[in-house]
Amino acid sequence: MQYLVTGIKEVDFKNDKDEQIKGTRLYFIYQDDFDETVTGSLAESKWFTPRQIEKLGVDLKSLINKKVDFITNLKGQIIKIVQEQEK
């Protein structure tokens, strides 16, 4: 399935429990051809910690307005992001 990355949001703050929260939210849209109740595109996002981004080995900002595919493990966690031209 292809996804169009539409934006990112980097966050770095302390929550109510004084814990440091740092990460990046990746926003994307896609067409779900298997759900007949959907017309048009769906919009979703995924949260990544700095460690996850490091493991991915990709600059998330460089993916904005690019078509990508997400490779996931058996738990549904994104373990690789492949840009369309890399296939």
C-alpha positions in Angstrom: 0.0 0.0 0.0 1.3 3.5 -0.8 1.1 6.4 1.6 1.6 10.1 0.8 3.5 11.8 3.6 1.9 15.2 4.2 3.8 16.5 7.2 5.6 16.0 10.5 5.4 17.5 13.9 8.4 17.4 16.3 7.6 17.6 20.0 9.8 18.0 23.1 8.1 18.8 26.4 7.6 17.6 30.0 4.3 16.0 30.9 2.3 16.4 34.1 4.4 13.7 35.7 7.6 15.7 34.9 8.6 13.1 32.3 10.4 14.3 29.2 8.4 13.5 26.0 10.4 13.7 22.8 9.5 12.4 19.4 8.1 13.1 15.9 4.6 12.5 14.6 4.5 11.6 10.9 1.2 12.5 9.0 0.1 10.7 5.9 -2.8 10.0 3.6 -3.8 6.9 1.7 -6.6 5.2 -0.1 -8.1 2.1 1.5 -9.3 0.0 -1.5 -10.5 -2.8 0.8 -13.0 -0.7 2.8 -16.1 0.0 0.7 -17.4 2.5 3.2 -14.5 4.9 2.4 -14.7 7.5 -0.3 -11.5 9.4 -1.1 -8.4 9.3 1.1 -7.9 8.5 4.8 -5.6 10.6 7.0 -3.6 9.1 9.8 -0.4 9.6 11.8 2.3 7.5 13.5 4.4 8.4 16.5 8.2 7.8 16.4 10.7 8.1 19.3 14.2 9.4 18.5 15.5 5.9 18.9 12.9 4.5 16.3 13.9 7.3 13.9 17.6 6.4 14.4 16.8 2.7 13.6 14.9 3.7 10.5 17.9 5.6 9.2 15.8 8.1 7.3 15.3 11.9 7.6 11.6 12.2 8.1 11.5 15.8 6.8 12.9 14.5 3.4 9.7 12.4 3.1 7.2 15.2 3.0 5.2 15.2 -0.2 6.7 11.8 -1.2 5.0 8.5 -1.7 6.3 5.8 0.6 5.5 2.2 1.7 5.8 1.1 5.3 7.4 -2.2 6.1 6.1 -3.5 9.4 7.0 -6.3 11.8 4.5 -8.9 13.1 3.4 -6.4 15.8 2.5 -3.8 13.2 5.4 -1.5 14.1 7.0 0.3 11.2 10.6 -1.0 10.8 11.4 0.5 7.4 10.1 3.3 5.2 10.7 2.8 1.5 10.4 5.7 -0.9 8.5 5.0 -4.2 11.6 5.3 -6.4 13.6 2.9 -4.3 11.3 -0.1 -5.2 
